[in-house]
C-alpha cells in the first residue's frame, strides 16, 4: 500500500520517518499541513474496529477482520459468512462515498476527528 521510493517494501523505521509522520504531522519545510497530528499507525485498527461496531457488523466478522479469535462457545460455533463479508465491504464503500461527497453533511471534517481518526 505504501511502497518505497524504488517500489519495494519499506522498513518500519523508514516508513514512519519518510511517509507516516510527515503525512499525519505535516511537513512545514514542504508546506504540508498536518492531517491528524500525533496519530499512530496502529490507531487505524482502533478506528476500523469502531466503524465495524457502528455499522452493526457481527462480532465474529469483526474479530476475523482484525486477525483475532473469539473465546469459548462464541468462537467455536460462530462463522463468518459471505453475507457478513459483503456487509463489511458495503459499509466501507458507503463511508468512502460519504467522505468524498463535497456537499454531504455526513462527511467528517478534519477538525471533527481526534488523533485516532475517530469522530470527536
DAPE-V528893 format. One record per residue. N is the residue number from 0. RES is the residue in one letter. PHI is phi in degrees with one decimal (* if undefined). PSI is psi in radians with two decimals (NA if undefined). OMEGA is omega in degrees with one decimal (none if undefined). Layout:
N/RES/PHI/PSI/OMEGA  N/RES/PHI/PSI/OMEGA
This chain:
0/X/*/-0.62/179.7  1/X/-125.1/1.35/-177.7  2/X/-69.2/2.77/176.9  3/X/-74.1/-3.12/-176.5  4/X/-63.5/-0.44/178.1  5/X/-101.2/0.16/176.7  6/X/91.6/-0.10/-179.2  7/X/-91.2/-3.05/178.2  8/X/-70.1/2.60/175.0  9/X/-101.0/2.55/170.2  10/X/-73.3/2.71/-177.2  11/X/-56.2/-0.79/-178.2  12/X/-65.1/-0.71/178.3  13/X/-67.3/-0.72/179.6  14/X/-59.9/-0.83/-179.4  15/X/-61.6/-0.83/-174.8  16/X/-72.5/-0.75/-172.9  17/X/-89.6/-0.49/-172.3  18/X/-119.0/-1.07/-171.6  19/X/-64.1/-1.00/-175.5  20/X/-59.7/-0.80/176.5  21/X/-61.6/-0.57/-179.6  22/X/-70.1/-0.86/-175.2  23/X/-81.2/-0.57/-177.2  24/X/-97.6/-0.11/-177.6  25/X/84.2/2.99/178.9  26/X/-141.4/1.55/-175.0  27/X/-54.8/-0.61/-179.3  28/X/-64.0/-0.45/-179.7  29/X/-106.6/0.08/179.0  30/X/73.2/0.44/-179.2  31/X/-99.0/2.09/178.2  32/X/-74.7/2.75/177.7  33/X/-66.8/2.57/173.2  34/X/-83.2/-1.08/175.1  35/X/-144.7/1.62/-175.3  36/X/-57.1/2.35/175.9  37/X/86.5/-0.03/-179.0  38/X/-71.3/2.41/177.1  39/X/-101.9/2.68/-178.9  40/X/-56.9/-0.72/-179.0  41/X/-64.3/-0.39/177.9  42/X/-60.1/-0.41/177.5  43/X/-62.5/-0.60/177.5  44/X/-66.2/-0.72/178.3  45/X/-62.3/-0.77/179.0  46/X/-62.5/-0.80/-178.5  47/X/-62.7/-0.75/177.9  48/X/-59.9/-0.76/179.2  49/X/-62.0/-0.74/177.7  50/X/-62.6/-0.73/178.8  51/X/-60.2/-0.71/178.0  52/X/-65.0/-0.87/-179.9  53/X/-57.2/-0.61/-176.8  54/X/-86.4/0.09/175.0  55/X/72.1/0.45/179.4  56/X/-73.7/2.33/-179.6  57/X/-56.9/2.57/-175.9  58/X/-57.2/-0.67/-179.8  59/X/-63.2/-0.67/179.1  60/X/-70.9/-0.63/175.7  61/X/-61.3/-0.83/-177.7  62/X/-60.9/-0.83/-179.3  63/X/-61.1/-0.75/-178.4  64/X/-59.1/-0.62/-178.1  65/X/-93.6/0.06/178.4  66/X/78.1/0.42/179.8  67/X/-107.4/2.94/173.6  68/X/-123.1/2.49/175.2  69/X/-83.5/2.46/-179.3  70/X/-79.1/2.78/170.1  71/X/63.0/-2.60/-175.6  72/X/-59.4/-0.67/-179.4  73/X/-58.1/-0.69/-179.1  74/X/-76.9/-0.51/-177.9  75/X/-77.7/-0.78/-172.2  76/X/-101.6/0.01/177.7  77/X/-101.1/2.45/-179.1  78/X/-138.3/2.54/176.7  79/X/-82.8/2.28/-179.5  80/X/-106.2/2.84/174.5  81/X/-58.1/-0.56/178.2  82/X/-64.2/-0.72/178.0  83/X/-65.3/-0.75/179.1  84/X/-62.7/-0.68/177.9  85/X/-67.8/-0.64/177.7  86/X/-62.0/-0.67/176.8  87/X/-63.8/-0.85/-179.8  88/X/-60.2/-0.76/-179.9  89/X/-63.8/-0.74/-179.4  90/X/-64.8/-0.74/178.4  91/X/-66.3/-0.69/177.7  92/X/-62.5/-0.73/178.3  93/X/-61.0/-0.79/178.3  94/X/-61.0/-0.75/179.9  95/X/-61.0/-0.82/-178.5  96/X/-67.3/-0.68/179.5  97/X/-65.6/-0.65/-179.4  98/X/-71.6/-0.53/-176.5  99/X/-94.7/0.11/174.3  100/X/-90.1/1.93/-177.0  101/X/-62.9/-0.45/-177.7  102/X/-97.4/-0.01/-175.8  103/X/-73.5/2.25/176.5  104/X/-77.6/-0.21/-179.8  105/X/-89.3/-0.19/-179.0  106/X/-71.5/2.20/179.8  107/X/-67.5/2.50/175.9  108/X/-99.1/2.76/-178.3  109/X/-53.6/-0.74/-176.9  110/X/-76.7/-0.07/-179.9  111/X/-95.8/0.12/-178.5  112/X/-125.1/2.64/178.3  113/X/-91.4/-3.01/-175.6  114/X/-65.0/-0.24/177.7  115/X/-96.3/0.00/-177.5  116/X/82.8/0.22/-179.7  117/X/-91.3/2.60/178.3  118/X/-58.4/2.33/-179.0  119/X/-89.6/NA/none
